[in-house]
Amino acid sequence: MRIIVPSIAMGIAFALATAAGAASTGGARMLLYVDNSLGNDISVIDLGTLRIVDTIKVGDQPHALCAPADGRRLFTTIESENTLKTIDTATGKIIGTIAVTGKPNECASTPDGHYVGVPIRDGNSVDIVDMGRKAVVKVLPVKIPHNCFNAGDPNVLYVSSMGSNEIDVIDLKKMDYSARVPVGGIPRPYAVSNDEKTIYTALTSLHGFAIADVPGRKVVERVELPPAPPLNCPLEVNTPTHGLALTPDGRQLWVTSLADGGMYVYDLATRKISPMIHVGKCPNWVAFSPDGKYCVVSNSDDNDCSIIDAHTHREVARVKVGKGPKRVLVVRVPTA
């Protein structure tokens, strides 16, 4: 999707695209960040133009993307370096690097950007990083951690334990666990409802997802997607569903089917599953634009990203990115 033009023309085109995007989003640009896990960079796509606008070199094996609510910073973890890096979203430049205690996986930021949770896969632990102090301030034990998550509460983070078949709730005021929620299998990517009473999680070997009641500490339902062909996705073994996300209004859950090369939409009110939406090979991770207009999906075996109109369920663009794209995140970046 990158177009090569003379530098002056490129500058004019970029400025016009920026102005158009800002005008349509109230002084902010919707930027989609895609980490290329088999490379050393993050691709940046402007959802106003559906084009690549930047490629940020961050280091080999970027694994995670998370950001505070103001959209001024982006955080990424780098497996090859055991670091958490901060990117200025206005410039696309790395402005900080913090050493973590081991091999980092998917991070989560509190809305104010005060804390970032970083699972340490080879340390059986999760680091709590104070971004003001630029240091790890707490290390909590967790057996085979994978993903951290924040649902909007500045005092709460979640971390999945693949070794204990549960998702644990971290109280940031006490810097300790406040709950452990069994999920009935090995948890993979998951989402937490806005009221933080329900967890939706993919599980190893399940073509679908489980629903867990947080206050009740139990699984209340397992939902299976329609049968799929045998899985053949090198980056995700025995994980037919590796991405899911709730729409911003909390009414739908969008779920990947790696073997099908598609997405399904689960309506939480009717408990019905939509027909499959075709995307690329091995759809890996899912995110929504904050306004709910787009659902974005990384296609890890095609090295591209599908952008879907969330209302019509139609793919409106497929943008080539780097090698082995996995995590995706849409950030509302202020233009001022």
QUIRA-V895359 format. One record per residue. N is the residue number from 0. RES is the residue in one letter. SS is DSSP state (alpha for helix, beta for strand, coil for the rest). OMEGA is omega in whole degrees, 0 to 359 (NA if undefined). BURIAL is 1 if it has 16 or more other ideal C-beta (glycine too) atoms within 10 Angstrom, else 0. Layout:
N/RES/SS/OMEGA/BURIAL
N/RES/SS/OMEGA/BURIAL
This chain:
0/M/coil/181/1
1/R/coil/181/0
2/I/coil/181/0
3/I/coil/179/0
4/V/coil/176/0
5/P/coil/189/0
6/S/alpha/181/0
7/I/alpha/179/0
8/A/alpha/179/0
9/M/alpha/180/0
10/G/alpha/179/0
11/I/alpha/180/0
12/A/alpha/180/0
13/F/alpha/180/0
14/A/alpha/179/0
15/L/alpha/178/0
16/A/alpha/178/1
17/T/alpha/181/1
18/A/alpha/179/0
19/A/alpha/180/0
20/G/alpha/181/1
21/A/alpha/181/1
22/A/alpha/185/0
23/S/alpha/183/0
24/T/coil/174/1
25/G/coil/177/0
26/G/coil/179/0
27/A/beta/176/1
28/R/beta/173/1
29/M/beta/181/1
30/L/beta/177/1
31/L/beta/178/1
32/Y/beta/182/1
33/V/beta/178/1
34/D/beta/182/1
35/N/beta/194/1
36/S/coil/178/1
37/L/coil/179/1
38/G/coil/182/1
39/N/coil/187/1
40/D/beta/176/1
41/I/beta/177/1
42/S/beta/181/1
43/V/beta/182/1
44/I/beta/176/1
45/D/beta/181/1
46/L/coil/173/1
47/G/coil/182/1
48/T/coil/183/1
49/L/coil/180/0
50/R/beta/173/1
51/I/beta/178/1
52/V/beta/180/1
53/D/beta/171/1
54/T/beta/187/1
55/I/beta/177/1
56/K/beta/185/0
57/V/coil/185/1
58/G/coil/184/1
59/D/coil/175/0
60/Q/coil/170/1
61/P/beta/186/1
62/H/coil/192/1
63/A/coil/174/1
64/L/coil/172/1
65/C/beta/185/1
66/A/coil/172/1
67/P/coil/188/1
68/A/coil/184/1
69/D/coil/175/0
70/G/coil/183/1
71/R/coil/180/0
72/R/beta/173/1
73/L/beta/178/1
74/F/beta/177/1
75/T/beta/176/1
76/T/beta/183/1
77/I/beta/185/1
78/E/coil/185/1
79/S/coil/184/0
80/E/coil/187/1
81/N/coil/182/1
82/T/beta/169/1
83/L/beta/183/1
84/K/beta/178/1
85/T/beta/179/1
86/I/beta/172/1
87/D/beta/185/0
88/T/coil/179/1
89/A/coil/185/0
90/T/coil/185/0
91/G/coil/182/1
92/K/beta/174/0
93/I/beta/183/1
94/I/beta/178/0
95/G/beta/177/0
96/T/beta/181/0
97/I/beta/176/1
98/A/beta/174/0
99/V/coil/193/1
100/T/coil/180/0
101/G/coil/184/1
102/K/coil/188/1
103/P/beta/175/1
104/N/beta/188/1
105/E/beta/183/1
106/C/beta/172/1
107/A/beta/179/1
108/S/beta/169/1
109/T/coil/184/1
110/P/coil/179/0
111/D/coil/180/0
112/G/coil/181/1
113/H/coil/182/1
114/Y/beta/171/1
115/V/beta/175/1
116/G/beta/182/1
117/V/beta/175/1
118/P/beta/179/1
119/I/beta/190/1
120/R/alpha/183/1
121/D/alpha/179/0
122/G/alpha/185/1
123/N/coil/185/0
124/S/beta/173/1
125/V/beta/177/1
126/D/beta/169/1
127/I/beta/184/1
128/V/beta/173/1
129/D/beta/186/0
130/M/coil/175/1
131/G/coil/179/0
132/R/coil/179/0
133/K/coil/183/0
134/A/beta/171/0
135/V/beta/183/1
136/V/beta/178/0
137/K/beta/174/1
138/V/beta/181/1
139/L/beta/179/1
140/P/beta/174/0
141/V/coil/186/1
142/K/coil/182/0
143/I/coil/179/1
144/P/beta/181/1
145/H/beta/185/1
146/N/beta/168/1
147/C/beta/184/1
148/F/beta/171/1
149/N/coil/183/1
150/A/coil/177/1
151/G/coil/179/0
152/D/coil/182/0
153/P/coil/183/1
154/N/coil/186/0
155/V/beta/169/1
156/L/beta/176/1
157/Y/beta/173/1
158/V/beta/180/1
159/S/beta/177/1
160/S/beta/179/1
161/M/coil/180/1
162/G/coil/182/0
163/S/coil/180/1
164/N/coil/182/1
165/E/beta/172/1
166/I/beta/187/1
167/D/beta/182/1
168/V/beta/182/1
169/I/beta/174/1
170/D/beta/185/0
171/L/coil/175/1
172/K/coil/180/0
173/K/coil/185/0
174/M/coil/180/0
175/D/beta/180/0
176/Y/beta/176/0
177/S/beta/179/0
178/A/beta/173/0
179/R/beta/187/0
180/V/beta/177/1
181/P/beta/182/0
182/V/coil/173/1
183/G/coil/180/1
184/G/coil/181/1
185/I/coil/185/1
186/P/beta/173/1
187/R/beta/178/1
188/P/beta/182/1
189/Y/beta/177/1
190/A/beta/180/1
191/V/beta/181/1
192/S/coil/183/1
193/N/coil/178/0
194/D/coil/176/0
195/E/coil/177/0
196/K/coil/185/0
197/T/beta/174/1
198/I/beta/174/1
199/Y/beta/185/1
200/T/beta/168/1
201/A/beta/179/1
202/L/beta/174/1
203/T/coil/177/1
204/S/coil/179/0
205/L/coil/174/1
206/H/coil/186/1
207/G/beta/183/1
208/F/beta/175/1
209/A/beta/177/1
210/I/beta/182/1
211/A/beta/177/1
212/D/beta/184/0
213/V/coil/179/1
214/P/coil/181/0
215/G/coil/179/0
216/R/coil/181/0
217/K/beta/174/0
218/V/beta/181/1
219/V/beta/181/0
220/E/beta/169/0
221/R/beta/182/0
222/V/beta/179/1
223/E/beta/175/0
224/L/coil/177/1
225/P/coil/181/0
226/P/coil/182/0
227/A/coil/176/1
228/P/coil/179/0
229/P/coil/183/0
230/L/coil/176/1
231/N/coil/180/0
232/C/coil/187/1
233/P/coil/184/0
234/L/coil/181/1
235/E/coil/181/1
236/V/coil/178/0
237/N/coil/179/0
238/T/coil/184/1
239/P/coil/173/1
240/T/coil/182/1
241/H/coil/179/1
242/G/coil/173/1
243/L/beta/180/1
244/A/beta/174/1
245/L/beta/172/1
246/T/coil/181/0
247/P/coil/179/0
248/D/coil/176/0
249/G/coil/185/0
250/R/coil/183/0
251/Q/beta/172/1
252/L/beta/178/1
253/W/beta/191/1
254/V/beta/179/1
255/T/beta/168/1
256/S/beta/184/1
257/L/coil/183/1
258/A/coil/180/1
259/D/coil/189/1
260/G/coil/184/1
261/G/beta/179/1
262/M/beta/172/1
263/Y/beta/179/1
264/V/beta/180/1
265/Y/beta/179/1
266/D/beta/186/0
267/L/coil/181/1
268/A/coil/183/0
269/T/coil/183/0
270/R/coil/178/0
271/K/beta/180/0
272/I/beta/181/1
273/S/coil/167/0
274/P/coil/183/0
275/M/coil/173/1
276/I/beta/183/1
277/H/beta/174/0
278/V/coil/181/1
279/G/coil/182/1
280/K/coil/176/1
281/C/coil/178/1
282/P/beta/195/1
283/N/beta/188/1
284/W/beta/186/1
285/V/beta/173/1
286/A/beta/178/1
287/F/beta/168/1
288/S/coil/183/1
289/P/coil/179/1
290/D/coil/178/0
291/G/coil/183/0
292/K/coil/185/1
293/Y/beta/164/1
294/C/beta/182/1
295/V/beta/185/1
296/V/beta/175/1
297/S/beta/178/1
298/N/beta/193/1
299/S/coil/182/1
300/D/coil/177/1
301/D/coil/182/1
302/N/coil/176/1
303/D/beta/183/1
304/C/beta/177/1
305/S/beta/176/1
306/I/beta/188/1
307/I/beta/171/1
308/D/beta/187/0
309/A/coil/181/1
310/H/coil/181/0
311/T/coil/183/0
312/H/coil/180/0
313/R/beta/175/0
314/E/beta/182/1
315/V/beta/178/0
316/A/beta/171/1
317/R/beta/190/1
318/V/beta/178/1
319/K/beta/179/0
320/V/coil/182/1
321/G/coil/185/1
322/K/coil/175/0
323/G/coil/180/1
324/P/beta/179/1
325/K/beta/184/1
326/R/beta/175/1
327/V/beta/180/1
328/L/beta/175/1
329/V/beta/182/1
330/V/beta/173/1
331/R/beta/187/1
332/V/beta/178/1
333/P/beta/181/1
334/T/coil/180/0
335/A/coil/NA/0
